[in-house]
Amino acid sequence: MAHIIILGAGTGGMPAAYELRELLDHSHQITVINAVEYFQFVPSNPWVAVGWRDREAITFHIRPHLEKKGISFIAQSVVSLQPEESALTLADGSVHQYDFLVITTGPKLAFEEVPGSGPSTGFTQSVCSIDHAEHAYTAYEQFLTDPGPAIIGAMPGASCFGPAYEFAFIFNRDLKKRKLRNKVPITYVTSEPYIGHLGLGGVGDSKSMLESELRSHDIKWICNAKTTKVEDGMMFVSEMDEAGNLKKEHILPFKYSMMLPAFRGVDPIAAVEGLCNPRGFVLIDEYQRSKKYKNIYSAGVCVAIPPVEATPVATGAPKTGYMIESMVTAVVHNIEADLKGLPATSKGTWNAICLADMGDTGAAFVALPQIPPRNVAWFKKGKWVHLAKVAFEKYFMHKMKQGTSEPIYEKYVLKMMGIERLDK
């Protein structure tokens, strides 16, 4: 009998647990360890930050849903990993042995890299967790009583730009509904070299389309933006040229700001020698397996993927939902093969698929593969994307509660986009 531990119960960890349980004999034990007791659907956090959703709508308690499938659950944070002993230690001091470890922790939010940023000890908001999104909404309610300039965007080193664009348009839409938009100048500040880069080198017509959307909604922007520090009501930004040299210094006043941070790997995992790259992301081979520890697998935002291209200000490559789904499936099938004494053969995809809400419309893109040159580079907008993302939220939450391992992206999301299949 093998004991498989999954670290993290997000959009990677929960599906991994369900897929493993469905595929493996019940003589094998599966345990999910997560720092908190609840699952949170992170893609809906921009809606929470303006009051369009609440915590109850996008979270649920994990334990009953896993246990009804015969999966153990521990709500504790990990403090250390001992891969030579195939063991890990939790915050309560307990030590747990594993035969296989699946790391799906998601990232550490590196607010410390820009002094004065972040919702806890700084002056900017975040939509990277439900707690942060609720904090952002509280700050937004206060802002509405005395509106003024707003800054939205992404810090140097950020890799997940979609939620920044989403929040800019959702924020704009909500202010219009409240008839306050005329009192709020909005500036989009991003480390991307150009609007629509998205950490992907652009996708199809994303540059001109997103520039047009920002323009039509009176949102100004600064690209190649290296935010250096934030003070109460003031953001300091060095705008770089294409060669990475200083072009202009900006001191931007604001009354509200949401800036996505750069990501790092979580500390207990990053501390293991040979497991991660210098930023703490897990180094994996083509089969999602650690390059050093052959009984450790990883999937999701916590894996190491190189940037698509060098940029004047550091940007990372995003890990979109479809990529994570395919990584998880590869992990599950390779663990099954290992248990049977067979070689790993299953590989994840670096194809990128995304639905981005824009308040009352939206944008969808497909990049196959993620790194150019591509076989498919598709980018479109329309009200259908907003409706599709609402439907996707409800379906994914239902899937996680029911404990099904049915793939979502290729079966449903692509059909929403009018794409019949991925040309692999």
C-alpha positions in Angstrom: 0.0 0.0 0.0 1.3 3.4 -0.9 0.7 6.7 1.0 0.3 9.7 -1.3 0.4 13.1 0.3 -0.9 16.2 -1.7 0.3 19.5 -0.4 -2.2 22.2 -1.2 -6.0 22.0 -1.9 -6.5 24.6 -4.6 -7.3 24.3 -8.3 -4.4 21.8 -8.6 -4.5 19.9 -5.3 -8.2 19.1 -5.1 -8.5 17.7 -8.7 -5.3 15.7 -8.1 -6.8 14.1 -5.0 -10.0 13.2 -6.8 -8.2 11.9 -9.9 -5.9 9.7 -7.8 -8.8 8.3 -5.8 -10.7 7.4 -9.0 -7.7 5.8 -10.7 -6.0 4.0 -7.8 -7.1 1.0 -5.8 -8.4 1.9 -2.3 -5.6 0.0 -0.7 -3.6 3.2 -1.4 -4.0 6.0 1.1 -4.4 9.6 -0.1 -4.0 12.5 2.2 -4.5 16.2 1.4 -2.7 18.8 3.6 -3.7 22.4 3.3 -2.9 25.5 5.4 -6.6 26.4 5.8 -9.8 24.4 6.1 -11.5 25.8 3.0 -11.2 25.7 -0.8 -11.3 29.1 -2.5 -12.0 29.7 -6.2 -9.3 32.2 -6.8 -10.4 33.4 -10.3 -13.5 35.0 -8.8 -11.6 37.2 -6.3 -11.7 40.3 -8.5 -15.5 40.1 -8.2 -15.2 39.9 -4.4 -13.1 43.0 -4.3 -15.9 45.1 -5.6 -18.7 43.3 -3.8 -20.1 41.3 -6.7 -19.3 38.0 -4.8 -18.9 37.2 -1.2 -16.8 34.5 0.6 -19.7 32.1 0.9 -20.2 32.1 -2.9 -16.7 31.0 -3.8 -15.4 28.9 -0.8 -16.5 25.7 1.0 -15.2 23.5 3.7 -12.9 20.9 2.3 -13.1 18.0 4.8 -16.6 16.6 4.2 -16.1 16.5 0.4 -12.8 14.7 0.5 -13.8 12.3 3.3 -16.9 11.1 1.4 -14.4 10.0 -1.3 -12.2 8.2 1.2 -9.5 10.9 1.1 -7.9 12.1 4.4 -7.6 15.8 5.1 -5.4 17.7 7.5 -5.8 21.5 7.9 -2.2 22.4 8.9 0.6 24.4 7.3 3.9 22.6 6.5 7.0 23.9 8.3 9.6 21.6 6.8 10.2 18.9 4.3 12.7 16.0 4.7 12.8 14.4 1.2 15.6 12.0 2.1 13.3 10.4 4.7 10.2 10.9 2.6 8.7 12.9 5.4 7.3 16.3 6.3 6.6 18.2 9.5 3.5 20.2 10.2 2.9 23.3 12.3 1.5 21.2 15.2 4.8 19.2 15.3 3.4 16.0 13.7 5.6 14.1 11.2 4.0 12.4 8.2 5.6 9.8 6.0 4.8 9.5 2.3 5.6 7.2 -0.6 4.8 9.9 -3.1 4.5 13.6 -2.5 2.5 15.9 -4.9 3.3 19.6 -4.4 0.5 21.9 -5.4 0.9 24.7 -2.9 0.5 27.6 -5.2 2.9 30.6 -4.7 4.2 32.8 -1.9 3.2 36.4 -2.6 6.4 38.4 -2.6 5.1 41.8 -1.4 8.4 42.3 0.4 10.2 42.8 -3.0 8.5 46.3 -3.3 8.6 48.2 0.0 5.2 49.5 1.0 3.2 47.1 -1.1 0.6 44.6 0.0 -2.5 44.7 2.1 -1.1 43.6 5.4 1.8 46.0 6.1 1.6 48.2 2.9 -0.7 50.4 1.0 -1.8 48.4 -2.0 -4.5 45.8 -2.3 -4.4 42.3 -3.8 -6.9 39.8 -5.2 -4.6 36.8 -4.9 -6.6 35.2 -2.0 -10.1 35.5 -0.6 -8.8 37.2 2.5 -7.0 39.8 0.4 -10.1 40.2 -1.8 -12.3 40.9 1.2 -9.7 43.4 2.5 -9.7 45.0 -0.9 -13.5 45.4 -0.8 -13.4 47.0 2.7 -10.8 49.5 1.3 -13.0 50.0 -1.7 -16.0 50.8 0.4 -14.0 53.4 2.2 -12.7 54.8 -1.1 -16.2 55.2 -2.4 -16.9 57.8 0.3 -14.1 60.0 -1.0 -13.0 58.8 -4.5 -9.9 60.0 -6.3 -7.0 58.6 -8.4 -6.7 54.8 -8.6 -3.7 52.6 -9.7 -4.2 49.1 -10.9 -1.6 46.7 -12.4 1.3 44.4 -11.7 4.7 44.7 -9.9 8.1 43.7 -11.4 8.4 40.0 -11.6 4.7 39.4 -11.8 3.6 36.5 -13.9 -0.2 36.4 -13.7 -1.4 39.5 -15.5 -4.9 38.4 -16.4 -6.4 39.3 -13.0 -4.9 42.8 -13.1 -6.6 43.5 -16.4 -9.8 41.9 -15.1 -9.8 44.1 -12.0 -9.1 47.3 -13.9 -12.2 46.7 -16.1 -14.4 45.4 -13.3 -13.4 48.4 -11.1 -14.2 50.7 -14.0 -17.6 49.0 -14.6 -18.6 49.2 -10.9 -17.7 52.9 -10.7 -19.8 53.6 -13.7 -22.8 51.7 -12.2 -22.4 53.9 -9.1 -22.0 57.1 -11.3 -18.6 57.8 -9.7 -16.3 57.0 -12.6 -15.9 60.7 -13.5 -14.3 61.3 -10.1 -11.7 58.5 -10.5 -8.7 58.8 -12.9 -7.4 55.2 -13.4 -3.8 54.4 -14.4 -2.8 50.8 -15.3 0.9 50.3 -14.2 2.5 47.1 -15.4 5.9 45.5 -15.8 4.8 44.1 -19.2 6.8 45.6 -22.1 3.5 46.5 -23.8 -0.3 46.2 -23.1 -1.5 42.7 -23.9 1.8 41.0 -23.4 0.3 38.9 -20.6 3.6 37.3 -19.8 3.1 35.3 -23.0 4.7 37.6 -25.6 1.2 38.7 -26.6 -1.5 36.4 -28.0 -3.0 37.1 -31.4 -4.3 40.6 -31.4 -4.1 41.1 -27.6 -2.0 44.2 -27.8 -4.3 46.3 -30.0 -7.5 44.9 -28.6 -6.6 45.6 -24.9 -5.1 49.0 -25.8 -8.4 49.8 -27.5 -10.4 48.7 -24.4 -8.2 50.7 -22.0 -8.5 53.8 -24.3 -12.3 53.5 -24.7 -12.7 53.3 -20.9 -10.3 56.3 -20.3 -7.7 54.2 -18.5 -4.2 55.5 -19.0 -1.2 53.1 -18.8 2.5 52.9 -18.1 4.4 49.8 -19.4 7.9 48.6 -18.6 7.1 50.0 -15.2 9.4 49.1 -12.3 7.5 50.0 -9.2 10.2 50.7 -6.6 8.3 51.6 -3.5 4.9 52.6 -2.3 4.0 55.1 0.4 0.6 56.1 1.8 -1.1 57.6 -1.2 2.0 57.7 -3.4 3.5 55.1 -5.8 7.1 55.5 -7.2 7.6 54.0 -10.6 10.7 53.9 -12.8 9.6 53.6 -16.5 12.3 51.8 -18.5 13.0 51.9 -22.2 13.3 48.8 -24.5 16.9 48.4 -23.6 16.1 48.4 -19.9 17.5 51.9 -19.3 15.7 54.5 -17.2 13.3 56.5 -19.4 11.2 58.4 -16.8 10.5 58.6 -13.1 6.9 58.8 -12.1 5.5 59.7 -8.7 1.8 58.7 -8.9 -0.7 59.8 -6.3 -3.6 57.4 -5.5 -6.5 56.9 -3.1 -6.9 53.2 -4.1 -4.5 50.7 -5.6 -4.6 47.0 -6.5 -1.2 45.7 -7.6 -0.5 42.1 -8.2 2.8 41.0 -6.6 5.6 38.8 -8.0 5.4 35.2 -6.9 8.0 33.0 -5.1 7.9 29.4 -4.0 6.6 28.8 -0.4 9.3 28.8 2.2 9.4 25.2 3.4 9.6 23.9 -0.1 12.1 26.5 -1.3 14.4 25.6 1.6 15.0 22.1 0.3 18.4 22.0 -1.5 18.1 20.8 -5.1 14.3 20.8 -5.2 13.7 24.3 -6.4 15.2 27.1 -8.5 16.5 30.3 -6.8 13.0 31.7 -6.6 11.7 28.6 -4.9 9.7 27.1 -7.7 9.9 23.3 -8.0 12.3 22.0 -10.7 10.5 19.3 -12.7 11.2 17.0 -15.7 8.8 16.5 -18.6 6.8 14.1 -16.4 6.1 16.7 -13.7 8.6 14.8 -11.4 11.3 16.5 -9.3 14.6 16.4 -11.0 16.3 15.3 -7.7 13.7 13.4 -5.8 11.9 10.8 -7.9 9.0 10.3 -5.6 8.1 14.0 -5.6 5.8 15.5 -8.2 4.5 19.0 -8.6 1.9 20.9 -10.6 0.4 24.4 -10.9 1.8 27.8 -10.1 4.5 26.4 -7.8 6.5 24.7 -10.7 9.4 26.3 -12.4 8.7 27.5 -16.0 11.1 29.9 -17.6 9.8 33.3 -18.9 8.6 33.3 -22.5 11.2 36.0 -23.4 13.5 38.5 -21.8 11.8 41.8 -21.0 13.2 45.2 -19.9 11.4 44.8 -16.5 11.2 41.2 -15.2 8.0 39.3 -16.1 7.2 35.7 -15.5 5.1 33.1 -17.5 1.6 32.5 -16.2 0.3 29.0 -15.4 -3.3 29.1 -16.6 -6.1 26.7 -15.6 -5.8 24.4 -18.6 -2.0 24.0 -18.0 -2.7 23.1 -14.4 -5.4 20.7 -15.3 -3.1 18.9 -17.7 -0.2 18.9 -15.3 -2.4 17.3 -12.6 -3.5 14.5 -15.0 0.1 13.8 -15.9 1.1 13.6 -12.3 -1.8 11.2 -11.5 -1.0 8.8 -14.4 2.7 8.8 -13.8 2.2 7.9 -10.1 -0.1 5.1 -11.3 2.6 3.9 -13.7 5.2 4.1 -10.9 3.1 1.9 -8.6 2.8 -0.6 -11.4 6.6 -0.6 -12.0 6.2 1.1 -15.4 8.0 4.1 -16.7 6.4 7.5 -16.7 4.9 8.5 -20.1 2.3 11.2 -19.3 3.2 14.8 -20.0 1.5 18.1 -19.1 0.8 20.7 -21.7 2.2 24.2 -22.0 -0.9 25.4 -23.9 -2.6 28.4 -22.4 -6.3 29.0 -22.3 -7.9 31.8 -20.4 -11.3 33.5 -19.8 -10.9 37.1 -18.5 -13.9 39.0 -17.3 -14.2 42.7 -18.1 -17.2 43.7 -16.1 -20.0 43.3 -18.6 -17.9 41.8 -21.4 -14.7 39.8 -21.5 -11.7 38.5 -23.4 -10.7 34.9 -24.1 -7.4 33.7 -25.5 -5.8 30.4 -26.6 -2.0 30.1 -27.1 -0.8 26.7 -28.4 1.9 26.3 -27.3 2.4 28.9 -24.6 5.9 29.8 -25.9 6.1 31.3 -29.4 6.2 30.4 -32.3 2.7 29.0 -31.9 0.4 26.7 -33.9 -2.6 28.7 -32.6 -2.8 32.3 -31.3 -6.4 33.2 -30.8 -7.8 36.2 -28.9 -11.4 37.4 -28.9 -13.8 39.5 -26.8 -17.5 39.7 -26.2 -20.3 39.5 -23.7 -20.3 35.8 -24.1 -16.9 35.6 -22.2 -18.4 37.3 -19.2 -21.3 34.8 -19.2 -18.9 31.9 -19.8 -16.8 32.8 -16.8 -19.8 33.0 -14.6 -20.9 29.5 -15.8 -17.3 28.2 -15.4 -17.2 29.4 -11.8 -20.4 27.6 -10.9 -19.4 24.4 -12.7 -15.9 24.3 -11.2 -17.3 24.8 -7.7 -19.9 22.1 -8.3 -17.2 19.7 -9.6 -15.0 20.3 -6.5 -17.9 19.6 -4.2 -19.0 16.5 -6.0 -15.5 15.2 -6.3 -15.5 14.3 -10.0 -12.3 14.1 -12.0 -13.8 15.1 -15.3 -11.6 17.4 -17.3 -13.1 20.9 -17.7 -11.1 22.9 -20.1 -11.0 20.7 -23.2 -14.5 19.4 -22.7 -16.3 22.7 -21.8 -14.2 25.8 -22.0 -13.0 25.2 -25.5 -16.6 24.6 -26.6 -17.6 27.9 -25.0 -14.9 29.5 -27.2 -16.2 27.7 -30.3 -13.1 25.6 -30.6 -13.8 21.9 -31.1 -10.4 20.4 -30.2 -6.8 21.3 -29.4 -4.4 20.5 -32.2 -1.7 18.7 -30.2 
